[in-house]
Amino acid sequence: MDMDGMDGMDMSGMDMGDGIPSLPYMQQMYWAVVGTVVGVATVLNVLNWINYRSRLSAARRGVAAPAKPKTWFWRSYATLTAVTREAAYASIAPIRVKGFALRFPRLGRTSLVLGNVVVLLVLCFYKLDPKDPNSYEDIGYRTGFINLCQLPLLFLLAGKNNIIGALTGFSYEKLNWIHRWVARCLLLTVTIHMGYWFADWAPYDYITVKITTDQITQRGLIAWALLLWLVFSSMTPIRGWCYEFFVIQHIISFSAFLALVWLHVPAGSDGPRYWVYICIALVCLDRLARILRIAWINISFFHPKQRKNASRPGFLSCQAEFTPLAHETTRITIKNPPISWKPGQFVFLSCHSVVPLQSHPFTIASIPEDGKLELLAKSNKGATKSFYRHASKNGRLPSSTVDLKVTHGKISAIEGPYGQSRPLRQFDSVVLFAGSTGATFTMPLMRDLVSSWKKAHGRTSERRGFLANQEGAVTRHIRFVWVVKSKGQTEWFANQLSQVVQDVEELRSSGADVAVDVSVYVTCDELYISEHKETSAVKHGVVEEISNPRGDTDKKLSEKVEQREVKETSSELSSEPTERRKGGCGPNGTCCCRTAVDDGDAISAAVCNCNASQSETSSTVGASSTAPRNSSDDQTRRKLLDPAVSVLGGRPKPRNIIRKTLEQALGESAVVVCGPKGLCDDVRLSTVALSNERAVHKGTGAQGVFLLTEYFGY
């Protein structure tokens, strides 16, 4: 087959004969499938929004258990949702070998990807014999057209101003994994396209001739190589190695890829090049929207009120203050920010005087009521390391939450906010897990719920329209779990935790049926041992929950009766590595702070004495039982965290924590986790197991569970 004369050939209306559909028809079929999937997701998003508004409206009217479905329609919807969630969240548990974890994809994601692959293969080979040499040319044409129609979907999923995300309720970063898998599916069909043309030329020894003399073939082969590179360089290890390099080369590579595809596709008055034009238009529109949005946010002339209140008004509206915190963490504060946001969202921050020509995403750690935008950046490498170096060069680290050295404001720019998820105010009970800096995601979520309680409490239940702004929350109970490496990390949110506890105590004293349980788990590692030579006083506790019978909505939420056996030691921590120390307090000489503990089971209290000798241990333990509670170490701890916050040594057991919350829930609950992948895996698998174990919405009366996971990484 000689393709030299194809440059002016119009193949858009090409009919294969024998009842075989035309090439444009097959492209339309693919988009019919894509449109159906997006349409179904959009309908579900609208139903979730209606459900959310209905629950808040019911809560304002004083309806009992507003998070529990009452009509046959919402009960059926809840059952379908519960079954779908269990299947979508399920996966094989990770296989761990010598510190390496082999993780398997979720069933929901796997099903969506396999469904796309099946649709593509059916469209590529429908009514064509893949083994018949006479069909090789037809398959080559067919797959070429199928390749082209996938391109717009690839770019629709890539933009930050995402049309599909706006319809389905998912922000662009939640759709990014689909973007990557669509690219991999495109690579599959492009390889099939190339393979069948090579197979068609092979009997005539024509492959080498085409590659060396035909420009269309050459451009196509280079485009395939670029696509292969794009897919390979987008894998997690490559992205994480140097993200700045990844972004730059990705933009250059896909621009060259589009240009080569445009040159490879035959031209014509009604040819298939319009698919490339659509992609170019999508990229340009997204970039234009981002430029306009950045200009609107960061140019102070668009914000006269903020400019009037600024201490040093200038052309740009944002000035970032950098504060060094423990564990090489930087708090970045922008006072009187020009944007509003919702808890859980993030922004891109650029400060060119500190980190030139770079912009990085950070979760917003504050809520709009604070009047300031706060970000936490853990020093790793690159920009975050430069931020911390800049923050700490003019002063020492703070020794307490009030002894902070703040640098002068630096002119900065922000882009955002981005991020979208279901509002947590519609759930009866909420469980929040955070690992280390993952609290920047979960802390604002908890504070927003408490803020909504305060706004709604004491106000009359005036009747409002369904579309009017609904205040208050359906939520009755919040369980907050934070896992840190050292107690020094708790200073990041010590004030916020204390304020939450005080606000909830005031609400409960005034008759509000709300509760918040906060636990901080301190793991024992080398960093914890060496940091500031802190004492090894770790509180271990036993917490019993008395739950109301299901359906008893007239009673208060379950109250906690805390039985704490507190033993504190005052020995200094050794800077010697953990592996070299002897006499650990846990099994086989291990450290008790590394083991999984449960603050809801009747466990025996443990004392972390991994650093003390046997004689020191006995003396300090004996002294601790008679020592006055107003010791200097105890006062330091109380200044750092409110006494109502449970501090435990070890790692949490997510399944037990989630189970206790679900058992007392009077409606749909939510489980949210943000942290390392290991913690996210444990929480997700625990949620799936409990949902299946309790037969959610399958006649047992157990209510549904919504799961939201955010893990560290690129």
C-alpha positions in Angstrom: 0.0 0.0 0.0 1.5 3.3 -1.1 0.5 6.2 1.1 2.5 8.9 -0.7 -0.6 10.4 -2.3 -2.7 10.5 0.9 -1.8 14.0 1.9 -4.7 15.5 -0.1 -7.0 12.6 0.4 -10.3 13.0 2.3 -11.1 9.9 4.3 -13.8 11.4 6.6 -16.7 9.7 4.8 -14.9 6.5 4.0 -17.3 3.5 3.9 -15.7 0.1 4.2 -18.6 -1.7 2.5 -20.2 -5.0 3.5 -22.2 -3.3 6.3 -19.0 -2.1 7.9 -19.6 1.3 9.6 -17.8 4.4 8.3 -14.8 5.7 10.1 -16.5 8.9 11.5 -19.4 6.7 12.7 -17.0 4.7 14.9 -15.6 7.9 16.3 -19.1 9.0 17.2 -19.7 5.7 18.9 -16.7 6.2 21.1 -17.9 9.6 22.2 -21.4 8.3 22.7 -19.9 5.9 25.3 -17.8 8.6 26.9 -20.8 11.0 27.0 -22.9 8.3 28.6 -20.4 7.8 31.4 -20.0 11.5 32.0 -23.8 11.9 31.9 -24.4 9.2 34.5 -21.7 10.8 36.7 -23.4 14.2 36.3 -26.8 12.8 37.3 -25.3 11.2 40.4 -23.6 14.5 41.2 -26.9 16.4 41.0 -28.6 13.8 43.2 -25.9 14.1 45.8 -26.3 17.9 45.7 -30.1 17.5 46.2 -29.5 15.0 49.0 -27.1 17.4 50.7 -29.5 20.4 50.5 -32.4 18.2 51.7 -30.5 17.0 54.8 -29.4 20.5 55.8 -33.0 21.7 55.3 -34.3 18.8 57.4 -31.8 19.6 60.2 -32.9 23.2 60.3 -36.5 22.0 60.8 -35.5 19.8 63.6 -36.1 16.5 61.8 -34.7 13.5 63.7 -31.7 11.8 62.1 -31.7 13.9 58.9 -28.8 11.9 57.5 -30.8 8.8 57.4 -32.8 8.1 54.2 -36.6 8.0 54.8 -38.4 7.7 51.4 -38.2 4.6 49.2 -36.3 6.5 46.5 -33.5 7.7 48.8 -33.4 4.3 50.5 -33.0 2.6 47.1 -30.4 5.2 46.2 -28.5 4.6 49.4 -28.5 0.8 48.8 -27.2 1.2 45.3 -24.6 3.7 46.5 -23.4 1.4 49.3 -23.0 -1.6 47.0 -21.2 0.4 44.4 -18.8 1.9 47.0 -17.9 -1.4 48.4 -17.0 -2.7 45.0 -15.2 0.5 43.9 -13.1 0.9 47.1 -12.1 -2.8 47.3 -8.6 -4.0 46.4 -6.1 -6.7 47.3 -4.1 -5.7 50.4 -0.6 -4.5 49.7 2.2 -7.1 49.7 5.1 -5.8 51.8 8.6 -7.2 51.4 11.6 -5.6 53.2 10.2 -2.1 53.3 8.8 -2.3 49.7 5.0 -2.3 49.3 3.4 -3.7 46.1 0.0 -2.0 45.9 -2.9 -3.1 43.7 -5.4 -0.8 42.1 -8.9 -0.5 43.4 -11.6 -2.5 41.7 -13.5 0.6 40.7 -10.6 2.1 38.9 -9.7 -1.2 37.3 -13.2 -1.7 36.0 -13.3 1.8 34.4 -9.9 1.3 32.7 -10.8 -2.2 31.5 -14.1 -0.9 30.2 -12.4 1.8 28.2 -9.9 -0.8 26.7 -12.8 -3.2 25.8 -14.7 -0.3 24.0 -11.6 0.7 22.1 -10.8 -2.8 21.0 -14.4 -3.5 19.9 -14.4 -0.2 17.9 -11.0 -1.1 16.3 -12.0 -4.6 15.1 -15.7 -4.5 14.7 -16.7 -6.5 11.6 -13.0 -6.8 10.7 -10.9 -10.0 10.8 -7.7 -9.2 12.7 -6.1 -12.4 11.3 -7.0 -11.8 7.6 -4.1 -10.0 5.7 -6.7 -8.4 3.5 -8.1 -6.6 6.5 -4.8 -5.2 7.7 -5.2 -2.0 5.7 -8.8 -1.4 6.9 -7.7 -2.0 10.5 -4.9 0.5 10.0 -7.3 3.2 8.8 -9.9 2.3 11.5 -7.4 2.5 14.4 -6.0 5.7 13.1 -9.4 7.4 13.3 -10.0 5.9 16.8 -6.7 7.3 17.9 -7.7 10.8 16.8 -11.0 10.8 18.6 -9.3 9.9 21.9 -7.2 13.1 21.9 -9.8 15.6 23.1 -10.7 13.4 26.1 -7.0 13.4 27.0 -6.9 17.2 27.1 -10.3 17.6 28.7 -9.0 15.6 31.7 -5.7 17.5 31.8 -6.9 21.0 32.3 -7.1 22.7 35.7 -10.3 24.4 34.7 -12.0 21.1 34.0 -15.4 20.8 32.3 -15.8 17.1 33.1 -14.9 17.8 36.7 -17.4 20.7 37.0 -20.2 18.3 35.7 -19.2 15.3 37.8 -18.2 17.0 41.0 -14.5 15.9 40.8 -11.6 18.4 40.8 -8.9 18.0 38.2 -6.4 16.3 40.5 -9.0 13.6 41.2 -9.3 13.0 37.4 -5.6 13.0 36.8 -5.3 9.3 37.1 -7.9 8.8 34.4 -5.9 11.3 32.2 -2.8 9.1 32.6 -4.7 5.9 31.8 -6.4 7.4 28.8 -2.9 8.2 27.5 -1.9 4.6 28.1 -5.0 3.3 26.2 -4.1 5.7 23.4 -0.6 4.3 23.3 -2.1 0.8 23.0 -4.3 1.7 20.0 -1.5 3.8 18.4 0.7 0.7 18.6 -2.0 -1.4 17.0 -2.4 1.2 14.3 1.4 1.1 13.6 1.6 -2.7 13.9 -1.1 -3.4 11.3 0.4 -1.0 8.8 3.8 -2.7 9.3 2.1 -6.1 8.9 0.5 -4.8 5.6 3.9 -3.7 4.3 6.0 -6.6 5.5 5.1 -9.1 2.7 6.5 -6.7 0.2 9.6 -5.7 2.2 8.2 -2.2 2.2 8.7 -1.2 5.9 12.2 0.1 5.5 11.3 2.0 2.4 8.4 3.7 4.0 10.4 4.7 7.1 13.2 6.1 5.1 11.3 7.9 2.3 7.7 8.6 3.4 7.3 11.7 5.5 3.8 10.7 6.8 5.3 7.4 8.1 8.3 9.2 9.6 6.1 11.7 11.4 3.8 9.0 12.7 6.7 7.0 14.0 8.2 10.0 15.8 4.8 10.8 17.3 4.5 7.2 18.6 7.9 7.6 20.2 6.9 10.9 21.8 3.7 9.3 23.1 5.7 6.4 24.5 8.0 8.9 26.3 5.0 10.9 27.6 3.5 7.8 29.1 6.8 6.6 30.6 7.8 9.9 32.1 4.3 10.3 33.7 4.8 7.3 35.9 5.0 8.0 39.6 8.7 7.4 40.2 9.7 9.7 37.3 7.3 12.5 38.4 8.4 12.3 42.0 12.1 12.3 41.1 12.0 15.9 39.8 8.6 17.4 39.4 9.7 20.7 37.9 11.6 18.9 35.2 8.6 16.7 34.6 6.3 19.6 34.0 8.6 21.4 31.6 9.4 18.4 29.5 5.7 17.3 29.6 4.6 20.6 28.0 7.3 20.5 25.4 6.7 16.8 24.6 2.9 17.1 24.2 3.2 20.2 22.1 5.6 18.4 19.7 3.3 15.4 19.8 0.3 17.4 18.7 2.3 19.1 15.9 3.5 15.7 14.6 0.0 14.3 14.7 -1.3 17.3 12.7 1.4 16.7 10.1 0.8 12.9 10.1 -3.0 13.1 9.5 -4.0 13.5 5.9 -5.2 17.0 5.0 -8.5 17.8 3.4 -11.4 20.3 3.4 -13.4 18.0 5.7 -10.5 15.9 6.9 -9.9 14.5 10.4 -7.5 17.2 11.5 -10.3 19.0 13.3 -9.6 16.6 16.2 -6.2 18.2 16.6 -7.8 21.7 16.4 -10.1 20.8 19.2 -7.2 19.8 21.4 -5.3 23.0 20.6 -8.5 25.0 21.5 -8.9 23.2 24.8 -5.3 23.9 25.8 -5.6 27.6 24.9 -8.9 28.1 26.7 -7.5 26.5 29.8 -4.4 28.6 29.8 -6.4 31.7 29.1 -8.7 31.0 31.9 -5.8 30.4 34.3 -4.1 33.7 33.2 -7.2 35.7 33.7 -7.9 34.1 37.1 -4.3 34.6 38.3 -4.5 38.3 37.2 -7.8 38.8 38.9 -6.6 37.3 42.2 -3.1 38.8 42.4 -3.4 42.3 41.0 -4.4 44.6 44.0 -6.4 47.1 41.9 -9.1 44.5 41.5 -9.4 44.3 45.4 -9.7 47.9 46.6 -11.0 46.9 50.0 -8.0 44.7 50.6 -5.6 47.3 49.2 -7.0 49.8 51.6 -6.4 47.6 54.6 -2.9 46.4 53.5 0.0 47.5 55.6 2.2 47.9 52.5 0.0 48.2 49.4 1.6 47.4 46.1 0.8 46.2 42.6 0.4 42.6 43.8 -2.1 41.8 46.5 -0.4 38.9 48.4 2.5 39.2 50.9 3.6 35.9 52.4 5.2 35.7 55.9 7.4 32.7 56.6 7.6 31.2 60.1 9.9 28.2 60.9 8.3 25.4 62.9 9.6 22.1 64.3 10.6 19.2 62.0 11.9 21.6 59.3 8.4 22.8 58.6 7.5 26.3 57.4 4.2 28.1 58.1 3.4 30.5 55.2 0.8 33.1 56.1 -1.0 35.5 53.8 -3.1 38.0 55.7 -6.3 39.4 54.3 -6.2 37.1 51.3 -7.9 38.1 48.1 -9.7 34.8 47.7 -12.3 32.7 49.6 -12.1 29.0 49.8 -13.6 25.8 51.2 -11.9 23.5 53.7 -9.8 20.9 52.0 -8.9 23.0 49.0 -5.4 24.0 47.9 -3.6 26.8 46.1 -0.5 27.1 44.0 2.0 29.4 45.6 4.9 31.2 43.9 7.4 33.5 45.6 10.0 34.3 43.0 12.2 36.2 45.4 12.7 33.0 47.4 12.2 30.3 44.7 12.4 31.8 41.2 10.1 30.7 38.4 8.4 27.9 40.4 4.8 27.4 41.6 3.9 24.6 44.0 0.6 23.3 45.4 -0.1 23.5 49.2 -3.2 22.6 51.1 -4.9 25.5 52.8 -4.5 24.9 56.6 -6.9 27.6 57.7 -10.6 28.4 57.3 -12.0 31.7 55.9 -13.2 32.8 59.3 -9.5 33.1 60.4 -9.1 36.1 58.0 -5.8 34.7 56.8 -4.6 32.0 54.5 -2.1 29.6 56.1 0.0 26.9 54.4 2.4 24.4 55.9 5.4 23.3 53.9 7.4 20.3 55.1 11.0 20.8 54.0 12.0 18.1 51.6 14.0 19.4 48.7 13.8 22.1 46.1 11.2 24.8 46.9 10.1 23.6 50.3 13.7 23.5 51.5 14.3 27.0 50.2 11.2 28.2 52.1 12.4 26.7 55.3 15.9 28.1 54.9 14.5 31.6 54.3 12.2 31.3 57.3 14.8 30.2 59.7 17.8 32.3 58.6 16.8 35.3 60.7 15.9 33.6 63.9 15.9 30.4 65.9 13.2 27.8 66.0 10.3 28.6 68.3 10.4 26.9 71.8 6.7 27.3 72.2 3.6 28.1 70.3 3.8 31.8 71.2 7.6 32.2 70.6 7.6 32.5 66.8 10.1 34.2 64.6 8.3 35.7 61.6 10.2 37.0 58.6 9.1 40.1 56.8 6.4 39.6 54.1 7.6 38.6 50.7 5.6 39.5 47.5 3.9 36.3 46.3 1.3 35.1 43.9 -1.3 32.4 44.3 -3.5 30.5 41.9 -6.6 28.8 43.0 -8.3 27.5 45.1 -8.6 24.1 43.6 -10.1 20.9 44.9 -13.7 19.7 45.3 -15.4 17.0 47.3 -18.7 16.3 48.9 -19.4 18.6 51.9 -19.0 16.8 55.2 -21.8 18.7 56.8 -24.3 16.3 55.3 -23.0 13.3 57.3 -24.2 12.2 60.7 -20.7 11.2 61.9 -17.3 12.0 60.5 -14.0 10.2 61.1 -10.9 12.1 60.2 -7.4 10.5 60.0 -4.3 12.4 59.3 -0.6 11.5 59.2 1.9 14.2 59.9 1.2 17.2 57.5 -2.0 15.5 56.4 -3.6 17.5 59.2 -3.5 20.5 56.9 -6.3 18.8 55.1 -8.3 17.3 58.0 -7.9 20.1 60.5 -9.8 22.7 58.4 -12.6 20.1 57.8 -13.1 19.6 61.5 -12.9 23.3 62.3 -15.4 24.1 59.6 -17.9 21.6 61.1 -17.5 23.1 64.5 -17.9 26.6 63.0 -21.1 25.5 61.4 -22.4 24.2 64.8 -21.6 27.6 66.4 -23.4 29.5 63.6 -26.5 27.3 63.7 -26.8 26.9 67.5 -29.3 29.2 69.2 -30.8 30.5 65.9 -34.4 30.1 65.1 -35.4 27.5 62.5 -36.7 30.1 60.0 -37.9 28.7 56.8 -35.7 29.2 53.8 -35.9 28.4 50.1 -34.3 25.1 48.9 -31.7 27.0 46.9 -31.0 29.5 49.6 -27.7 29.3 51.5 -28.2 26.6 54.2 -26.3 27.1 57.4 -25.6 24.5 60.1 -24.7 20.9 59.8 -26.3 17.5 60.0 -23.1 16.2 61.8 -23.4 15.1 65.4 -20.1 13.5 66.1 -16.5 14.0 64.9 -13.6 11.6 65.6 -10.3 13.2 64.8 -7.1 11.1 64.7 -3.7 12.6 64.1 -0.5 10.5 63.8 2.8 12.3 64.3 6.4 11.3 64.7 7.1 13.6 67.6 5.1 15.7 70.1 6.9 18.7 68.6 4.8 18.4 65.5 1.6 19.0 67.5 2.6 22.7 67.9 1.5 23.1 64.2 -2.1 23.0 65.3 -2.0 23.3 69.1 -4.0 26.5 69.2 -6.6 25.2 66.7 -7.1 21.9 68.7 -7.5 23.8 71.9 -10.0 26.2 70.4 -12.1 23.3 68.9 -12.2 21.6 72.4 -13.3 24.8 74.1 -16.0 25.6 71.4 -17.5 22.1 71.7 -17.5 22.3 75.5 -19.4 25.6 75.3 -21.9 24.1 72.8 -22.5 21.0 74.9 -22.9 23.1 78.1 -25.6 25.1 76.3 -27.5 22.0 75.3 -26.1 21.2 71.8 -26.1 17.5 70.9 -22.6 17.4 69.4 -19.3 15.8 70.3 -15.7 15.8 69.2 -13.1 13.2 70.2 -9.5 14.1 69.4 -6.6 11.6 69.7 -2.9 12.3 68.8 -0.8 9.2 68.3 2.9 9.7 68.8 5.1 7.1 67.0 8.6 6.3 68.4 11.3 6.8 65.9 14.8 8.2 65.6 13.5 11.7 64.9 11.4 11.6 68.0 14.3 10.4 70.1 16.7 13.1 69.0 14.5 16.2 68.7 15.2 18.8 71.4 16.0 15.9 73.9 12.4 15.9 75.0 11.2 13.8 77.9 9.6 10.4 77.2 6.3 11.2 78.9 3.6 9.7 76.7 0.1 9.3 77.9 -1.6 6.0 77.2 -5.3 5.8 77.9 -8.4 3.6 77.9 -11.5 5.1 76.4 -14.9 3.5 76.7 -17.8 4.8 74.7 -21.4 4.3 75.8 -23.5 4.3 72.7 -27.2 5.0 72.5 -29.4 2.3 71.0 -29.9 2.7 67.3 -32.8 4.9 66.5 -32.9 6.6 69.9 -32.6 10.1 68.6 -34.0 11.8 71.7 -30.9 11.0 73.8 -27.6 12.7 73.6 -24.6 11.4 71.6 -22.6 8.8 73.3 -20.5 10.2 76.1 -17.0 9.2 76.7 -15.9 7.9 80.1 -12.1 8.1 80.1 -10.2 5.8 82.3 -6.6 7.0 82.0 -3.7 5.3 83.6 -1.0 7.9 83.2 2.6 7.1 83.9 5.2 9.7 83.0 8.9 9.4 83.0 11.4 12.3 83.2 14.5 10.7 81.8 16.2 12.4 78.9 16.0 10.8 75.5 19.2 9.4 74.1 20.4 10.5 70.6 21.5 7.0 69.9 19.7 5.3 67.0 16.7 3.2 67.9 18.2 0.0 66.5 21.2 0.2 68.9 19.2 0.8 72.0 18.4 -2.1 74.3 15.7 -2.8 76.8 12.7 -1.7 74.7 9.4 -1.5 76.5 7.5 -3.5 73.9 7.6 -7.2 72.9 11.0 -8.6 72.1 12.7 -5.4 73.1 10.9 -3.3 70.6 9.5 0.2 71.3 6.0 0.3 72.6 5.4 3.5 70.6 5.8 1.6 67.3 3.0 -0.9 68.0 -0.6 -0.5 67.1 -2.7 0.6 70.1 -6.4 1.1 70.6 -7.8 3.8 72.8 -11.1 2.1 72.9 -10.0 -1.3 74.2 -9.1 -2.1 77.8 -5.3 -2.2 77.2 -2.7 -2.0 79.9 -0.9 1.3 80.1 2.6 1.3 78.9 5.6 3.5 79.5 8.1 4.3 76.8 11.4 3.6 78.5 13.4 2.6 75.5 16.1 5.1 76.4 16.5 4.5 80.1 18.4 1.8 81.9 16.6 -0.7 84.1 17.4 1.2 87.3 16.4 4.5 85.8 13.2 3.0 84.6 12.2 1.6 88.0 13.0 4.8 89.7 11.2 7.1 87.3 8.1 4.9 87.1 7.9 4.8 90.9 8.4 8.5 91.1 5.8 9.2 88.5 3.0 7.6 90.5 3.6 10.0 93.4 4.8 13.1 91.5 2.6 16.2 91.6 0.6 16.9 88.5 1.9 20.4 88.2 5.4 19.3 87.3 7.3 21.4 84.8 7.1 18.6 82.1 3.3 18.3 82.7 2.9 22.1 82.5 4.8 22.1 79.2 2.6 19.4 77.8 -0.6 21.2 78.9 0.6 24.4 77.3 1.1 22.5 74.1 -2.2 20.6 73.9 -5.5 20.9 75.7 -5.9 18.3 78.5 -9.0 16.9 76.7 -6.9 15.8 73.8 -5.8 12.2 74.2 -2.1 11.6 73.5 -1.1 8.0 73.0 2.2 6.3 72.1 1.9 4.0 69.1 -0.1 3.7 65.9 -3.9 3.7 65.6 -6.1 0.8 64.7 -8.3 2.3 62.0 -10.8 -0.5 61.9 -11.7 -0.3 65.7 -11.9 3.5 65.6 -14.2 3.5 62.5 -16.3 0.7 63.9 -17.1 2.6 67.2 -18.2 5.6 65.2 -20.4 3.7 62.8 -22.1 1.8 65.6 -23.4 5.0 67.2 -24.2 6.7 63.9 -27.8 7.6 63.1 -27.3 8.2 59.4 -24.7 8.2 56.7 -21.1 8.6 57.9 -17.9 9.8 56.3 -14.4 8.6 56.7 -11.6 10.9 55.5 -7.9 10.2 55.5 -4.9 12.2 54.4 -1.3 11.0 54.9 1.2 8.4 53.7 -0.1 5.7 51.4 0.3 3.1 54.1 -2.2 4.9 56.4 -4.6 5.5 53.4 -4.5 1.8 52.6 -5.3 0.7 56.1 -8.2 3.2 56.4 -9.6 2.3 53.0 -9.4 -1.5 53.5 -10.9 -1.1 57.0 -13.8 0.9 55.7 -14.6 -1.6 53.0 -14.4 -4.5 55.4 -16.7 -2.8 57.9 -19.2 -1.8 55.3 -19.4 -5.4 54.1 -19.3 -6.8 57.6 -22.2 -4.6 58.8 -24.2 -5.2 55.5 -24.7 -1.5 55.0 -28.2 -0.8 53.6 -28.9 -4.5 53.1 -31.7 -4.9 55.7 -29.6 -4.6 58.8 -30.3 -1.0 59.4 -26.6 0.0 59.2 -26.1 3.3 57.4 -23.8 4.1 54.5 -20.1 5.1 54.6 -18.5 7.7 52.3 -14.8 7.5 52.0 -12.4 10.2 50.9 -8.6 9.5 50.6 -5.8 12.0 50.0 -2.3 10.6 50.0 1.2 12.1 49.8 2.9 11.9 46.5 2.7 13.0 42.9 
